[in-house]
Amino acid sequence: MDDTIETRIPPTCPEPIAQILHRAWDHDLAGLKALLSQSGRASVQEPTTGETPLHAAIRACAGQGEGESESSAKPVVQELFLSGAIWNDVDGNGETPGCVAARLGLRALYAQCVDAGARAEMLFGLLDEYEELESQDGGEEEEEEEGAGQDAAGEEANGAGEPMDEDIEVVVDNTRAFVPPRPAGADDPDVKSEAYLRSELTYSDGKLVDSSLNGVMMAWETSIMRASVAALLPDLAPGRRILNIGFGMGIIDGMFAETRPSRHHVIEAHPAVLDHINNAPECKFGKAWEASGPSKGAYKVHAGKWQEVMPKLLEKGETYDAIYFDTFGEDYGQLRMFFTEYVPGLLEDNGIFSFFNGLGADRQVCYDVYAKVVEMHLSDAGMDVDWQVLDVDMKGLEEEGKGEWQGVKRRYWTLDKYRLPVCTLMG
Ligand SMILES: C[S@@+](CC[C@H](N)C(=O)[O-])C[C@H]1O[C@@H](n2cnc3c(N)ncnc32)[C@H](O)[C@@H]1O
């Protein structure tokens, strides 16, 4: 990677942009401040390299490690964020400022990027909620007026009115999450819940894929499932009441079943998965399994979306010692709704809730930002979270289209550490 100033801010760079980038690069705080008075300045981009002032301030520390240079960059980075710089803008190398900081080993600057990212994502979440409320409440006229105000707020949050589609997209899918550094205009539609639930699925070679070859579940995740079971059921004690959302390949349900629970409920929505459960000879969760429970209804696959099944379980007064959530094709808002609206009512006082944590998992900085976001939202929902950090064996997972990813459209996991959330009710 060429991190030199000559390459990143070439002589062809338009003068007003070059001035800002040079001051950021030189960590000239006073000079930079003077140029940031106009909206949008903190997030200008060099037209050919995509360098932003954040990239420049961080990259200037290349080769110097943590120390004096990093210290002089800190107030500059802080000032840029205060002036609306965008934490997840990517440069021509596909790197966000946080990615550059991580690659150069600049931990303090990386932490600043993660904090700023979490703040921005929390704010966007609030704006989305506000928008939802508005569309529920308001008449057309009111909506239009308020919408205009909101755009202004959105611009401020985003940093100086740059169009959002210049950022990478953060966390589309709450489980096998994508954070694709997609080129603008790429015709690669996101997997969305309704489309997914209508799509055809294929079970083969240690994986479950949909008709567009998106990996719904893959056998390499078995070690993550095993660790999740161990976290949810300390000592793997028998006789626990378990609820699992999303059957997939039945990997985690197989492990749950081995512990001889007193109650084992599964919620699954996809017709092809339900067909697999009921008819595939190798699947042991069909009717015979249901009938083998210690009492009627103790072992059960609830067919349907959790959004429809959960209210019924709540109404019936069901409670569980362990709840696991791992769906596909749903956005983060659904996971948040699940743990905010349902987990507190269905989890026993000493129970444990966990979920497949693929939030932002194809980019370290997004993974770290979303760990913070989800932690704050869990706390909002009355839950504490402990993170267990697991090593992920990356053999066969290193390259798009190769090894485990052969026949799978997108490499949705790129990290060698998995953060396993262990959530408990507060107090
Ligand atoms: C990633 S897989 C689960 C993998 C599972 N943990 C395992 O160990 O094999 C996700 C599953 O969630 C199901 N699913 C997706 N959306 C759902 C919803 N809204 N309600 C219930 N199940 C859903 C999918 O059909 C799929 O079977």
The ligand as an SDF file (V2000), in Angstrom:
LIG
                    3D

 27 29  0  0  0  0  0  0  0  0999 V2000
  -28.3370  -18.7810    9.6680 C   0  0  0  0  0  0  0  0  0  0  0  0
  -29.6280  -19.8940    9.6540 S   0  0  0  0  0  0  0  0  0  0  0  0
  -29.6110  -20.5600   11.2760 C   0  0  0  0  0  0  0  0  0  0  0  0
  -28.4790  -21.5110   11.4800 C   0  0  0  0  0  0  0  0  0  0  0  0
  -28.5490  -22.2800   12.7680 C   0  0  0  0  0  0  0  0  0  0  0  0
  -28.0760  -21.4900   13.8700 N   0  0  0  0  0  0  0  0  0  0  0  0
  -27.7150  -23.5320   12.7000 C   0  0  0  0  0  0  0  0  0  0  0  0
  -26.9750  -23.8020   13.6530 O   0  0  0  0  0  0  0  0  0  0  0  0
  -27.7870  -24.2530   11.6950 O   0  0  0  0  0  0  0  0  0  0  0  0
  -31.0050  -18.8090    9.6810 C   0  0  0  0  0  0  0  0  0  0  0  0
  -32.3520  -19.4750    9.7060 C   0  0  0  0  0  0  0  0  0  0  0  0
  -33.3120  -18.4960   10.1020 O   0  0  0  0  0  0  0  0  0  0  0  0
  -34.4980  -18.6920    9.3320 C   0  0  0  0  0  0  0  0  0  0  0  0
  -35.2550  -17.4310    9.3310 N   0  0  0  0  0  0  0  0  0  0  0  0
  -35.0270  -16.3100    8.6050 C   0  0  0  0  0  0  0  0  0  0  0  0
  -35.9210  -15.3530    8.9160 N   0  0  0  0  0  0  0  0  0  0  0  0
  -36.7250  -15.8670    9.8570 C   0  0  0  0  0  0  0  0  0  0  0  0
  -37.8200  -15.3460   10.5950 C   0  0  0  0  0  0  0  0  0  0  0  0
  -38.2380  -14.0910   10.4180 N   0  0  0  0  0  0  0  0  0  0  0  0
  -38.4130  -16.1360   11.5010 N   0  0  0  0  0  0  0  0  0  0  0  0
  -37.9690  -17.4110   11.6960 C   0  0  0  0  0  0  0  0  0  0  0  0
  -36.9250  -17.9590   11.0280 N   0  0  0  0  0  0  0  0  0  0  0  0
  -36.3050  -17.1960   10.1320 C   0  0  0  0  0  0  0  0  0  0  0  0
  -33.9300  -19.0780    7.9970 C   0  0  0  0  0  0  0  0  0  0  0  0
  -34.8840  -19.6960    7.1630 O   0  0  0  0  0  0  0  0  0  0  0  0
  -32.7950  -20.0190    8.3710 C   0  0  0  0  0  0  0  0  0  0  0  0
  -33.2520  -21.3360    8.4970 O   0  0  0  0  0  0  0  0  0  0  0  0
  1  2  1  0
  2  3  1  0
  2 10  1  0
  3  4  1  0
  4  5  1  0
  5  6  1  0
  5  7  1  0
  7  8  2  0
  7  9  1  0
 10 11  1  0
 11 12  1  0
 11 26  1  0
 12 13  1  0
 13 14  1  0
 13 24  1  0
 14 15  1  0
 14 23  1  0
 15 16  2  0
 16 17  1  0
 17 18  1  0
 17 23  2  0
 18 19  1  0
 18 20  2  0
 20 21  1  0
 21 22  2  0
 22 23  1  0
 24 25  1  0
 24 26  1  0
 26 27  1  0
M  CHG  2   2   1   9  -1
M  END
$$$$
